[in-house]
């Protein structure tokens, strides 16, 4: 267990406190070059913690609902807007857009800039890597967004929106720059780095894995660019995150230092809203997946007590709702809904599945075996949620799980489907994003409560109200059924 708890509480609360004043100004225009008083050592954990709170709270609900890991319980309606696909321009405004820009991105840019000034090369590298990671989250959620022109304070009160294609190119440039800064012999952060405790070898692997993800996100929209970038990565001998090397933020069972989903749903709401979607629960049962015991808990009451029972996606937000209590069906389980559940940025399982897809596409120069990397992804997922890794051998014999090979697209479908399983309750936002990119799993159907029409699942978030009011470069309303740039696959 990383020694981070004494930092996480203080830094996240400080970050939230600082955000209050930011909301009174332009969310994307805080000036990181003129902070009141800070250092890279103090600011790095604040950014890491705040990003984890967005990914583990608002984006965890959003992604797990849209990717159909979770759904609304019958006796409540807290998240029916997600099931109706009625997302408004105020839903992810100051408390998400603002936290990502004025909080996390602002902090990481300050760390990078100030550490460069101070000659702290490894802090600068981490800051730039995390800035790239955060920008990818932002652009994958909203599409074209302020990027290089953001966070300039009074120098630019109306930051221009950059095309997502340009942002993606810049992500690679940023990551290449950060990798060049890493110096294994230079002083590194200690436990003020909440992710890797200053282990720069792991930060190097994280940066390479993030580059691989950035390239694969473009597999359908710019396959030549994606292929060339991945081939270069492998030609240079890039190493990626492996078993036990997940980049995550851990939590403790302490007031204000618990897993954000647990704090929001269990502590504040009593666990009455979120239950298992039949979409994933049925799949886990059909494939006899032992992870069902970690991803979900059995029903606690009623006729289903002791059994794993899901709810059809969105049905409890329609006139046909049953009104059944959440404890009569399955709810998020111990691996994802405990006070100490970590919030990952990139898991080892995701790293292996990314590598498996790259090999399956033939973009690695003959390096790697797709079937073994696929199996390693499943093993890493078992390991991460606390399931016995020894059970993977038998699990891989299941007809719908055994690597079947076939065409490139058939292999990608199988890899992404197991990747989707590994994301259940763990990386909700990434599960929704990968579904948008690939269309897998292909058995996902729109929520029964959808107001968008047949065969449509939300493809982006709406730009926030604050941008329409404060930024003259606001591009206007873009509806949630409009794909982002890389979402081109039929």
Residue pairs with C-beta under 8 A, 6 or more apart in sequence:
1 250
2 191
2 194
2 197
2 250
3 191
3 197
4 45
4 191
4 194
4 249
4 250
5 250
5 251
5 252
5 254
5 257
7 45
7 49
7 191
7 192
7 194
8 45
8 49
8 194
8 249
8 250
8 251
8 252
8 257
9 254
9 256
9 257
11 42
11 45
11 46
11 48
11 49
12 46
12 49
12 50
12 53
12 256
13 256
14 46
15 46
15 47
15 49
15 50
15 103
15 107
16 50
16 103
18 103
19 50
19 94
19 98
19 99
19 102
19 103
22 30
22 98
22 102
22 103
22 106
23 94
23 98
23 102
26 157
26 466
26 470
26 471
27 94
27 97
27 98
27 101
27 102
27 464
27 466
27 467
27 470
28 101
28 102
28 146
28 150
28 151
28 159
28 467
28 471
29 150
29 151
29 152
29 153
29 154
29 156
29 157
29 159
30 101
30 102
30 106
30 151
30 153
31 151
31 152
31 153
31 154
31 155
32 106
32 107
32 109
32 110
32 113
32 151
33 110
33 113
33 153
34 153
35 43
35 110
38 110
38 114
39 114
40 110
40 111
40 114
40 115
40 118
40 120
40 123
40 124
40 127
41 123
41 189
41 192
42 192
43 107
43 110
43 111
43 114
44 107
44 108
44 111
44 123
44 126
44 127
44 189
44 192
44 193
44 194
45 192
45 193
45 194
46 103
46 107
47 103
47 104
47 105
47 106
47 107
47 108
47 111
47 127
47 130
47 134
48 104
48 130
48 193
48 194
48 195
48 249
49 194
49 249
50 99
50 103
50 104
50 107
51 100
51 103
51 104
51 130
51 133
51 134
51 137
51 345
52 194
52 248
52 249
52 260
52 343
52 345
53 99
53 260
53 343
54 96
54 99
54 100
54 104
54 137
55 137
55 343
55 345
55 427
55 429
56 249
56 259
56 260
56 261
56 343
57 260
57 261
57 263
57 264
58 92
58 95
58 96
59 96
59 137
59 141
59 428
59 429
60 260
60 261
60 343
60 425
60 428
60 429
61 70
61 79
61 82
61 261
61 274
61 428
62 82
62 92
62 428
62 429
62 432
63 423
63 427
63 428
63 429
63 430
63 431
63 432
63 433
64 70
64 424
64 425
64 428
64 431
65 71
65 72
65 79
65 82
65 83
65 428
66 82
66 432
66 435
66 457
66 458
67 420
67 423
67 428
67 431
67 432
67 435
67 444
68 277
68 279
68 280
68 313
68 444
69 276
69 277
69 279
69 280
69 295
69 423
69 424
69 425
69 428
69 431
70 274
70 275
70 276
70 277
70 332
70 425
70 428
71 83
71 274
71 275
71 276
71 277
71 278
71 310
71 311
71 312
71 313
71 314
71 315
71 316
71 447
72 78
72 79
72 80
72 82
72 83
72 273
72 274
72 275
72 311
72 314
72 316
72 317
73 272
73 273
73 274
73 275
73 311
73 316
73 324
73 325
73 326
73 329
74 311
74 316
74 321
74 322
74 323
74 324
74 325
74 326
75 272
75 323
75 324
75 325
75 326
76 272
76 273
76 326
77 317
78 269
78 272
78 273
79 273
79 274
80 316
80 317
80 449
81 87
81 88
81 91
83 313
83 314
83 316
83 317
83 447
83 448
83 449
83 450
84 314
84 317
84 447
84 449
84 450
84 451
85 446
85 447
85 449
85 450
85 451
85 452
85 456
85 457
85 458
85 480
86 451
87 458
87 461
87 462
87 480
88 462
89 462
89 463
89 464
89 465
89 468
89 477
90 464
90 465
91 461
91 462
92 141
92 461
92 462
92 464
93 464
93 465
93 466
94 464
94 466
97 142
97 464
97 466
97 467
98 464
98 466
100 134
100 137
100 138
101 138
101 146
101 150
101 151
104 130
104 134
105 131
105 134
105 135
105 138
105 150
105 151
106 151
108 127
108 128
108 130
108 131
108 134
109 127
109 131
109 151
110 127
111 123
111 124
111 126
111 127
111 130
112 123
112 124
112 127
112 128
112 131
113 127
115 121
115 122
115 123
115 124
115 127
116 124
120 187
121 181
121 182
121 183
121 186
122 181
122 182
122 183
122 186
122 187
122 188
122 189
122 198
122 200
122 203
123 189
124 178
124 181
125 178
125 179
125 181
125 182
125 200
125 203
125 207
126 178
126 189
126 193
126 203
128 174
128 175
128 177
128 178
128 181
129 174
129 175
129 178
129 203
129 206
129 207
129 210
131 174
132 171
132 174
132 175
132 178
132 210
133 210
133 345
135 147
135 167
135 170
135 171
135 174
136 168
136 171
136 210
136 213
136 214
136 217
137 429
138 145
139 145
139 147
139 164
139 167
139 168
139 484
140 217
140 429
140 433
140 484
141 429
141 460
141 461
142 460
142 461
142 463
142 484
143 164
143 460
143 478
143 482
143 484
143 485
144 161
144 162
144 163
144 164
144 167
144 475
144 485
145 161
145 162
145 164
145 167
146 159
146 160
146 161
146 162
146 471
146 473
147 162
147 166
147 167
147 170
148 162
148 170
149 156
149 159
149 160
149 162
150 159
151 159
152 159
158 471
158 472
158 473
159 471
159 473
160 473
161 473
161 474
161 475
162 170
163 485
164 484
164 485
164 486
165 222
165 485
168 214
168 217
168 218
168 485
168 486
171 214
172 211
172 214
172 215
172 229
175 207
175 210
175 211
175 214
178 207
179 204
179 207
179 208
182 200
182 203
182 204
182 207
183 200
184 200
184 201
188 198
188 199
188 200
189 197
189 198
190 197
190 198
191 197
191 198
194 249
194 250
195 206
195 247
195 248
195 249
195 345
196 202
196 203
196 206
196 247
202 241
202 245
202 247
204 239
205 239
205 240
205 241
205 242
205 245
206 241
206 247
206 345
206 346
208 233
208 238
208 239
208 240
209 240
209 241
209 346
209 350
209 351
209 354
210 346
211 229
211 233
211 238
212 230
212 233
212 238
212 240
212 351
212 354
212 355
212 358
213 346
213 350
213 354
214 229
215 225
215 226
215 229
215 230
215 233
216 226
216 230
216 354
216 357
216 358
217 437
217 486
218 225
218 226
218 486
219 226
219 357
219 361
219 437
220 437
220 438
220 486
220 488
220 489
221 485
221 486
221 487
221 488
222 486
226 363
227 361
227 363
230 358
230 363
230 364
231 363
231 364
231 365
234 358
234 363
234 364
234 365
234 367
235 365
240 351
240 354
240 355
241 247
241 346
241 347
241 348
241 351
242 348
242 351
243 348
243 376
243 379
243 380
243 383
244 348
244 383
245 348
245 351
246 342
246 344
246 346
246 347
246 348
246 349
246 380
246 384
247 344
247 345
247 346
247 347
248 342
248 343
248 344
248 345
248 347
249 342
249 343
249 344
249 345
250 340
250 342
251 257
251 258
251 259
251 339
251 340
251 341
251 342
251 343
252 258
252 339
252 340
253 339
253 340
256 263
258 267
258 339
258 340
259 337
259 338
259 339
259 340
259 341
259 342
259 343
260 343
261 332
261 336
261 337
261 341
261 425
262 337
262 338
262 339
262 341
263 339
265 271
265 273
265 274
265 332
265 337
266 337
266 339
271 326
271 327
271 331
272 325
272 326
273 326
274 326
274 331
274 332
275 310
275 311
275 326
275 329
275 330
275 331
276 296
276 308
276 309
276 310
276 311
276 329
276 330
276 331
276 332
277 310
277 311
277 312
277 313
278 310
278 311
278 312
278 313
279 310
279 313
279 443
279 444
279 445
280 295
280 310
280 420
280 421
280 424
281 292
281 296
281 308
281 309
281 310
281 330
282 310
283 289
283 421
283 441
283 443
284 291
284 292
284 295
284 296
284 308
284 421
285 292
285 308
286 400
287 395
287 398
287 400
287 401
288 395
288 398
289 395
289 401
289 421
290 382
290 387
290 388
290 391
290 395
291 335
291 381
291 382
291 385
291 387
291 421
291 424
292 308
293 333
293 387
294 333
294 334
294 335
294 336
294 385
294 386
294 387
295 332
295 333
295 335
295 336
295 385
295 424
295 425
296 308
296 330
296 331
296 332
296 333
297 330
297 331
297 332
297 333
297 334
297 337
298 304
298 305
298 306
298 307
298 308
298 330
299 305
299 306
299 307
299 308
299 309
299 327
299 328
299 329
299 330
300 327
300 328
301 325
301 327
301 328
302 324
302 325
302 327
302 328
303 328
304 328
304 329
305 328
308 330
309 328
309 329
309 330
310 329
310 330
311 329
312 448
313 445
313 446
313 447
313 448
314 446
314 447
314 448
314 449
314 450
315 321
315 322
315 448
315 449
316 322
316 323
316 324
317 447
317 448
317 449
318 448
318 449
320 448
331 337
332 425
333 425
334 386
335 341
335 384
335 385
335 386
335 425
335 426
336 385
336 424
336 425
336 426
337 425
344 350
344 384
344 426
344 427
347 380
347 381
347 384
347 422
347 426
347 427
348 380
348 383
348 384
349 377
349 378
349 380
349 381
349 384
349 419
349 422
350 377
350 419
350 422
350 423
350 427
350 430
351 377
351 380
352 373
352 374
352 376
352 377
352 380
353 373
353 374
353 377
353 415
353 416
353 418
353 419
353 422
355 364
355 368
355 373
356 368
356 370
356 371
356 373
356 374
356 377
356 415
357 370
357 411
357 412
357 415
357 416
358 364
358 368
359 367
359 368
359 369
359 370
359 373
360 370
360 408
360 411
360 412
360 415
361 408
361 412
362 408
370 403
370 411
370 415
371 403
371 405
374 403
374 414
374 415
374 418
375 392
375 396
375 403
377 415
377 418
377 419
377 422
378 392
378 395
378 396
378 401
378 418
378 422
379 389
379 392
380 422
381 418
381 421
381 422
382 388
382 389
382 391
382 392
383 389
384 422
384 426
385 426
395 401
396 402
396 403
401 418
403 411
403 414
404 410
404 411
404 414
405 411
412 438
412 440
413 438
413 440
413 441
413 442
416 434
416 438
416 440
416 441
417 440
417 441
419 434
420 431
420 434
420 435
420 440
420 441
423 430
423 431
423 434
424 431
434 440
435 441
435 444
435 457
436 457
436 459
436 483
436 484
436 487
437 486
437 487
437 489
438 489
439 489
439 490
444 457
446 452
446 454
446 455
446 456
446 457
447 457
450 456
450 457
452 458
452 480
452 481
456 481
458 480
458 481
459 480
459 481
459 482
459 483
459 484
459 487
460 478
460 480
460 482
460 483
460 484
461 480
462 477
462 478
462 479
462 480
463 474
463 475
463 477
463 478
467 474
468 474
